[in-house]
Amino acid sequence: PEGWCAETTALGHYIMGGGGKIVEIAVLAERMAKCSPCGGCRQRLAEFCRPETKLYLCDNTGVAETVTMGDMLPYGFRGDILK
């Protein structure tokens, strides 16, 4: 089952603070090599990003890999596809 991840919590605070389009995201976890968002978080983040938004997947030494939101969720459900 899907849990309540740090990305969802951060996104909620971002929205309550005024929100807007996200231009960059860094994802890290203390005890994981190269952490990436789960599927639920990818979908929630995609709703506030563009496909070209950069995600920095980090480990305990820094950025391990840079990908885009489109790479992480190529068929995500976004409002702009409804128009």
C-alpha positions, 0 to 999 in steps of 0.5 A: 500500500501507498504511504505518506512520503516526504515528497507529499508532505513537502508538496502540501506545505508548498501549496499551502505557502502559495504554490506555483509551478515547481522548477527543480526537485531534489530527492534524498534519503539518509540511508538509501543510495539514489532515492527516487519518488514512489509512483504516487509521489511522481503523480502528485509532483507531476501535477505541479511540474512540467515534463522538463522539470529536473529531479536530482536523485541524491545519495549521501554524497550529493546528486547521483543522477539528474532526470526529468519529470517526463523521464520519471512519469512519461504517461502521467495524468496532467491537467494540460492534456485535458485541454 
